[in-house]
Amino acid sequence: MAVGFLHVSSFGTHREFDAVLRIRMPASSPQQRAFNELLEQHCRRFVLVNLRETGGDLFEHSYQVQFSDPKVGPVLLREINGLPGLTGATLLMQDSSLEL
């Protein structure tokens, strides 16, 4: 019975990534470097998992991110939203399905 509970509850499993980050930016955005620096500053790892054209010159980037600190999500989102030309930043937390 205890083994069944541990399996169903995923007790002891390690998530590879903490969240999915989505953002829209122009194809040749001068802010791309600043955006990458923010990811490097706040994330232990990040992987671009999807890139799609949303119309005009805008592309939606989707990244899986693993934070360097579990509390850094809102800080990262606030700093990304402060970069001119980048829009629609959302963070979908994988552990709680909470969208910020």
N, C-alpha and C positions, 0 to 999 in steps of 0.2 A: 504494500500500500504506500509506504513512504517513497519507494523508488518511482512509483507511478506519479505521485505528486511532484517530485523533483523534475521528472521529465516534462510534465504538462506545464509547470510553472517556469521552465527554462532556467531553473536555479543553477547558478555557477557558470552560465554561458557568458562569453565575452563578445560584445558587439565590436565589429571591426570599425564602424563609423558611428558618429553620434547624431548626424543630421544630414539633410539634403538642403543645399543652398541654391536658390534660383535667382538669377539677375538678368536684366536686359541691358545691353550696351551696343553702341555702334561698332561696326566691323573693324574700323581702324581708330579705336578710341585712344586718345592720349592718356586716359586714366587707367588703361590696362595694367601698366607697370605698378601704379599705386595700389590698385586692387590686388594684384599678386603679392605685393609686399604686406598688405593687411592679412592675407591668407597665411603667408609664411610666419607672420608675427603671432597670430592667434591659434594656428592649427598645427597639430603634430603631423598630420597628413591631410592631403586633399587630392581628389581625383576628378577630372572633368569626365562626366558620364554621358552628357548629352549636349549637343549644340544644334540649335535649329533657327532658321530664319523666321522672323515674325512679321516681316513686311518692311519695305523700304530698306534702310541701311541697318536696322536693328536685328540683333541676334540674342536669343535666350540661351544662357549658359546654365547648366545644372551640374553642381559639384557634390560629391559625397565628401564630408569633412569629419575629421576627428580632432576635437578641440584639445589644446594643450592644458586647459583648465575647464572643468565642467560648467563653470559659471560665465564663460566668456561669450556665449552666443549672443545675448542682447548687446553687448559692447561691440562685437564685430558687426552686427547689423546696423547699429547706430553710426559707426565709422564708415561703412560702405554707403549708407544713405547720404553721408556728407560729401561724397565725391560727385562733382558735377558731371552730368551726362549719363550717369548710371541710374536706371529706374527699375521699379518693380522688385526690389530685393525682398525675398521671403526666406524663412528658415523653417523647415519642417523637421522637428525633433523626432528621431526614430524611436527613442525609448518611451516617449509619452504621447506621440502623435499630436503634439501641441504646436500649432503654427504661430510664429511670432511675426 
